[in-house]
Amino acid sequence: MESICARLCLLTRAAWREGLPSPLTRSNVRKMLRLGALSGLTLRHVPEIKEEYYERAQMLLSRSSEVYEAVERSMAKGYTVILPSDDDWPVNLFALGQHMPQFLFVRGNRALFSKRAVSAAGSREIDEHTEKIAHLIGKGIAEEGYSLICGGAWGVDTAVQSACLKHDGALILVPAYPCHELLRQKYLRDALERQKLLIACDAWPEERFSGQKALTRNHSIYALGDAAIAVASRNGTGGTWQGAQACLRAGYTPLFAVNEMGSDFDGNRVLIERGARALNMSRPIGEQLFSCEV
């Protein structure tokens, strides 16, 4: 529990109080762990870590008792915290390197981590045609026997998730919104009860939405999948676009983009020009995503 509390103290605003410095970055904490500067809740000076980071870390760790109590309350709600050193850590996340989450709050059917999965992301503001495309993708993923990894926002996320679950599929949800807000939606509560949902939160589960939080979790969504689909994106803007660009650069997982006309897909067409594979909606999804495997 000490290692969990330390990471939550350093990386999140759990049990926050005024006067604390801003949390450290994932790469900061990963470096401290790698160099032995952080062990449990204990800090040790090593030459490679600047003094300013020790001072920030000491202040952030000062609320460890409050964070411990907050973790216990989350566990009482059904969450478990897993770390990269745990056997059931999803191995696909290691592709993120220094930007990999340093913990996950998980709730639901953890066996979904071992099932082949497809990530899907897309814009919030979409037209009726795009919503139909998203529904078809969610339906196809379910009927072809894959799990879906998605982010729980409105627009594409809601369309693809609801279609997947409606057709008896399974969902790994990586949220940017507070988990209790998402679980107000009956279809997600039902999926949790039916063991068709796994919440995998790479931030504090009750942390408020922020643009930075959403952008960071997009990397986890893309990396978790055995393949990823940009359902709809706008050229040069938005989390779907930025996450897809990072996926192309770093090669977390094979990236596909729906090949359709219309303003909702103008980013997709650029992604295809830059190396994403075109997803043809007239063909089975898995046939396209996994046909190149040996």
Secondary structure by P-SEA (a helix, b strand, c coil): caaaaaaaaacccccccccccccccaaaaaaaaaaccccccbbbbcccccaaaaaaaaaaacaaaaaaaaaaaaaaabbbbbccccccccccccccccccccccccccccccccccbbbbbbbccccaaaaaaaaaaaaaaaaabbbbbbccccaaaaaaaaaaaaaccccccccccccccccccaaaaaaaaaccbbbbbcccccccccaaaaaaaaaaaaaaccbbbcccccccccaaaaaaaaaaaacccbbbcccccccccaaaaaaaaabbbbbbcccccccccccccc
